[in-house]
């Protein structure tokens, strides 16, 4: 059996871990140059990785700030038109309240009526001029095609092109975003939805329907009605009445209380009985 003295001696002596640590400290003390050479590459890797991370983070913050500035420009363009509309509407209201020159005949004078007509025509013609922000969005996209901020700018620019009936231009950029944003669900849904509309506008119904099938696999249940309605519309314009009825009926069956269901009922009514 082990004696008490042996146990006491073993307890006082450093254990294996402590001995290894003491030896390592002693080696570091006596060989500082060797230690420096050993850890220098590791330090360089760590510093390089940290620097790259900080650079990426800084670049992303800069991109977001630039994109926010362009979005603010777009809002200002819309705000300027809203102010003009408000001013013209006040002028119209004032003219409507003013009586004619004859107190006994309070109806508006011919001159006031003519002026009101001119102002109302101006109201119908007023719309925001987004050409400045649209160009900025396009330039930003061209510089940032591989990142999320660039895709957002590209989608904004494509919306502007679609509003102005430049379908081919919008289609090209949306196809690029679809390819680049693989794995990013939000941008896949947005770009494919717009691309399907573009393809439908130019009569390429088969490829447009392929996009809607992909969309139906991407969107959550609460957005299925939107994708089904788009598919039903494309089939309707393709003059595929049989499949259009099937898709629109599915929309009504599964999403009958949605806004899209109202449009589906109208399309089904136009298709007539099977």
Residue, then its C-alpha position, 0 to 999 in steps of 0.5 A: x500500500x502507498x504510505x502517507x509520506x509517498x502520498x504527501x510527496x506526490x501531492x506536493x510535486x506538480x502534476x503532468x499538466x503543470x509540468x508541461x505548462x512550466x516547460x512551455x513557459x520556460x521554452x518561451x522565456x529562453x527562445x523568444x525569437x523562435x516563438x515570434x517566428x512561430x506565431x507571426x504567420x498566425x497573427x498575420x492570418x488573424x489580422x488579415x481576416x479581421x481586416x477583411x471583415x471590417x472592410x466588408x462591413x464598412x463597404x456594406x455600410x457605405x453602400x446602404x448609405x448611398x442607396x438610402x440617399x438615392x431613395x430619399x431623392x426619389x421621395x423628394x421627386x414625388x414630394x415636389x409633385x405632391x406640393x404642386x398638386x396641392x397648390x393647384x387643387x387649392x386654386x381650383x377650390x378657391x375659384x369654385x367658391x368665388x361667385x360670378x360678377x353678378x351677385x344675383x347670379x352666383x354661378x361661376x363666370x365663363x372665365x372661372x370655368x375656363x381656368x378651372x378646366x385648364x387647372x384640372x387638365x394640369x392635374x391629370x398631366x402631373x406625375x413625378x419625374x423620377x428620371x434623376x433617381x432612376x439614373x442614380x439607381x442604375x449607376x449604383x446597380x452597375x457598380x454593385x451587381x453582386x450584392x443585395x444593395x445592388x439588387x434592390x437598386x436594380x429592381x427600383x430601376x426596372x420598376x421605373x422602366x416598366x412604368x415607362x413601357x421600356x419592357x426590354x430594358x427592364x427584362x434584361x436587368x431582372x434576368x441578371x438579378x434572378x441569376x445573381x440572387x440565387x439563395x436570397x429568397x426575397x430578391x428571387x421573389x421580387x425579381x421573378x415576379x417582375x420578370x414574369x410580368x415583363x415576359x407576359x407583356x412581350x407575349x413570351x407566355x411559356x417562359x413567363x409561366x415557368x417563372x410563376x411556377x418557380x414563384x409558387x415554390x418560393x412564396x409563403x402561403x399568404x402570397x400564393x394567391x398573388x402568384x396563382x392570379x398571375x399564372x391565371x392571367x398569363x394563361x388567360x392571355x395565352x388563350x389557354x382557357x382550360x388551364x386558366x380555369x383550373x388555376x383560377x378555381x384553385x385560387x378561389x378554393x384555397x384563397x377565396x377571401x383575398x383581394x386576388x380572388x375578386x379578380x379571379x372571379x372576373x376572369x372566370x366570368x369572362x372565360x364563361x362556362x367550361 
